[in-house]
Amino acid sequence: MSLYQRGKSWYYDFLYRSERYTGCIGPVSRTVAKEILVKKKAEAVEGRYELPSKKPSPLFEVMAEEYLRYYRANRRPNSVERHEMAYRALKPTFAGKRLADITPLLIERYKRSRKEQGRSEVTINRELAFLKNLFTMAITWGKATENPVKQVRLFREENARTRFLTEEEEPPLLARCNPQLTPLVMAALHAGFRKSELLSLIWGNIDFRNRLMKVEAAYTKTREARSVPMSATLTATLKQLKMGSASDPTASVFGYHNVTKTFARAVARAGISDLTFHDLRNTFASRLVMAGVDLPTVKELMGHKHITMTLRYAHLAPGHKRSAIAALDRFQEKV
């Protein structure tokens, strides 16, 4: 690639004797851009091209901290948390290395190492996505020239899991939850909120009179506020929790943050395998569908942006395929 256009401006990028020459020509015609490219190549051959003084490539951790500061100022809190987790995972491998020294081979070794540690392919892909975004911003800010992650193949992810808590598993799980975790688990089962949405709730979001629970747009994945009616069970659970809480409407409902590890311990003590906190959200949707609730309503309650996300629960609907085919018999009777 010697000449290319971005927006209205033309840029050149060529190699001569293993030295890379790049620059912006500006918003000119293609003909003029070609003429300037010829001049630049001639300058390089004749030794008249003045290369800019090279600054050392920034360290990974320095660039990562700068990128995270930018990200915190421009993204939702729950999205920031995922990026910070990815950074913590990447740091032991890449800290102390300059961006220019991070190669596709080094990243492939990181992938293999994380896989050997038992990390899921989805988790590893999210970590590599963070690294890829970091390099993209580094290039934009003039601190890197290439993105090595683009040359690394991500794991192929399987269809979204639909593991849900069975009726037999629920009692032993609740029995193993500590008093602080139990209300959170009940809220996940009866409202279907994501973990980050539940942890964002303040008492001002709980409307006991109308039995509604509301999550603000800043904390939802779709950036749209969502209200879900509270079941009698959830209402009673939250009223009990409110009795021992501050009367301040801005106080956190759950005030609990070490959810993942505590939930995993409760699951293990209950003798349940392969269950995550997010699976409680799947349980909410699955139970609604199995109870005969139509998919558009489930979509609204779940806060899905597209119905395709909700369709993965369609196979749980009682007799939905049989009733659809039965419609053909009713049509035939009229013929």
N, C-alpha and C positions, 0 to 999 in steps of 0.2 A: 504494500500500500504506500504510494508516494503522495497522492493528492486525494483529499476527501473533503466533503462539505458537511457542516453541522449548522442547521438553521440557515442563515444567509451568508455565513462566513466560510471561507476556504482555509484549509490547513494542509501543511506538508509534513511528511514523515518518511525519511529514507535513511539507509545505512551506507556508509563509505568507510572502508578499512576498519570494520568492526565498531565504528563510532556512529551513534545515532544522532540524527539532526531533525529537530521538530520545530514547528512554529506556526503562528497564525498569520495568514495573508490578509484576511479581512473580507468584507462584503463586495467582492468584485466579480466580473464575469469569469466563466471557466477559461476563456482564452487568455485573459490577463493572468489568471492564477497559474496556468501552464507556463507562461513566459517567466513569471517570478520563480517558479520551481526550477526552471532551467538555469537561471542566474544563481540560485542558492546552491545547486549542485556544482556549478562551475567554481563558486567561491570555496566549496569544500575541497574540490580537487586541487585548486591552486593554493590552498592554505590561507585564504583570506576570510574564511568563515569564523567568526568569533563565537566560540561556544560559551554559554553562561557558566560561571563558576559553580561547581557541583557541591551541593550541601549534602552531608551524610543523611541517609535515610533514617527516619525516626524509629525509635524502639517501638515494638509492638504494644507494650503496656502504656506508653505515653500517648500513642495514637488512639488506643482503645479508650483511655480515660477522656480524651478530647471528644471522641465520637459519642461516648455515653453522655457527656455534658450537653452536646447538641441534641441527642435523642431525648433526654429528659425534658428539654425545653419545648419539644415539638410533638411528643407522642403521649398516649394515654398511660397512666400509672401501671396498669397490669401488663402492658406491652413492654414497658421499661423493665419490669421485674424479670421477664423472660430473657431480655437481652443481658441483664446483669448476671443471670444464672449461666448463660452461655459463656460470658467473659470469664467467670470463675472456673469453668471447665477447661477453657482454652489456655488460661494463664500459665499453669505449670509447664506446659509444653513450649509455648512461644515467648514467654517473658525473657527479656535479655537479648532477643533476636531483633535485628532491624528488618523493616518491611521488605527491603530488597533481598534479604536472605531467606525469606519464607517462600519455598518452592512447592510446586505441585507434589513432588515426591515426599516432602516433609509433611504435607497435609494428608497424603495417602497413609503415611505411617501413623498419623494421629487417628485417622479413621479406624485403622486396624487395632490400635491400642485401646480405643474406647469400646470397640466391639468385644475385645477380649476381656474387658472389665465388666461385661454384661449389660452395657447400655443399649437401649433400644435403637433401632435404625431411625425412628422418627426423631428421637432426642439428638442423635448425632447429626442428622440433617439440619435441625434447628441451629445447632452450634456452628455448622459450616455456613449456614445462611447469615448468621451474625458476622462471621469472618469475611464473607463475600461483600456484605454491605459496608463493612469497615473499609475494605480496600476501594470500593466504589467511591466513598466519600474522600478517601485519601487522594485518589486521582483527581477528583473535583477540586480539592484544596491544593493541588500541586505538590503533594508529598509522596506520591507514588506514580509510576508510569504504567504498570501492568497489574492485572488482577489474577493471581495464580489460581484462585478458587474456581475460575471459569473453566480451567482445564481438568478439574476434578469431578468425577461422576458421583452424583448423590445416590444414596440407596433408593431403590424402588420401594415406595411405601404401599403396603396392602390397603385394602378398603378399610374405611374407618371402623373401629371395633364397636360392637353393640353389646358388650358384656353388661349385664345388669344383675342387681341383687335379687335373689329369689325369695319367695315367701318363707322358705325354710331357713335361709341364711340370715334374715333380718333380726329375729329375736336374739340369737347368740352374739351378733355384732353389736347391737345396742347394749347388751349386758356387759360387753367388754369396753365400751366407750366411757371415758371419764366424764364427770359432771359438766365440764366446760365443752367437751366435744359433742355430747349428745344433742343439744339444741341445734348445732350446726348441721349435723347429719340429718336430723328431722327436717330442717329447712330445705336441705338439698333434695330430699326425697319428696317433699310436698310442694315445692315451688319450682324445682328444676333449674335454679340459678347456678351459674358457674361459681367456682370457689372465689375468684377475685370479686365477683359481684356480691356474694354474700358478705365477704370481709369489708366491703365498702359501705355496707348498710349502717345508717344511724337511726336512732329511734324516731326521728322525724320522717323517715321513709316508711314507717309502720303505721297504717291507719286501722286501728282496732274497730272503730265505729263501722266502717264500710268493709272491714276484713280484706284489706288490700296491702300488698307489699310492693314497693316501688324501688327500682334501681335507676340511678341517674345515668344520663347519656354518656357522661365522661368515663363510666366504668363498664359499658357494654361493648361487645365485640363489633356491633354494627353502628355504634355511636348514636343509638336511638334509645330514649328512655323506655322502660317497660314496666308495666304493672301486672301483677298476677294475683288473682283472688286467693285468699288463705283458706285452707281447709279448717274444719273444726279442730282437728288434732293439732295443726300447726298454730292456730290461734291460741289454744290452751297452753301449748309449749312456750310460746313467746310471752304470754301474760305471766306465766310463772317466772320466766327469766327476768321480766321487767320488774318484778317485785323486789329482786335483790340488786337492781341496778340504779344508777343515778337518774334523777328526773330530768336532766339536761337533754333536750331533743337532739343536740348535736353529738351526744355521746355514742360511741360505737355499740352496736347491738351485741356483737359477739366478742369483740376485743381479744381475738384469738388469732395467732399468726403461724405457729408451728404446726400447721394442719397436716401436711403431707406425712411427716414422720410419725406423728401421734396416731393418725388414722391407720397407717401401715402396721403399727404395733397392735392396735385393736383388732385389725383383720387377722393378723397372725395368731393372736390369743384366741380368736373365735374359731380357728381352724379352717379359715376360708382362703382359697388360693386365687391369684390373678384378679384382684379387685382393687381399683384405684378410687380416689375420692370423686373423680370426674364420672366414674361409672354410676354414681348415684343420680347424676343428671340423666344418664341414659335410662336409668330405672324409672324415673319420673315419666319420661316420654313413652317408654315401653308399656307401663301400666295403663296409661291413658289410652293408648292404641288398643291394647288387649281388652279394655273396658268398652270399646266401641266408639270412642271419641274420634271425630273425623280429622283427617290429616291437616287441613287448613287451620283448624283451631289449635292443634298441637303445635303447628309452625308458629303461630302467634305467641303461645305460652312459652315456647322455647326461645323465642327471639331469633329464629333463623331468618336470614335475609332472603334465601331462596328455598323453594319447596323441595328441591333436590336433596337438601340436607335432611329433611323430614322423611323423605321417601324410603330411607334405609330402615325405617321401622314398619313399613307397610306390610311386610310379610307376617307381622304379628297380629294384624287385624283379623278378628274371627270371621272366617268364611268369606273374606272380601273377594277372592277370586271366584268362589262358587256362586256367590250372589250375582257377580258380574255376568257370568256365563248363563245363569238362569234367565237373565234379561232377554237372551236370544230366543229361549223357548216361549216367553211371553210375546215376543214379536212374531214368532212363527204362528202362534195361535190366531193372530189377527189376519194372517194371509189367507 
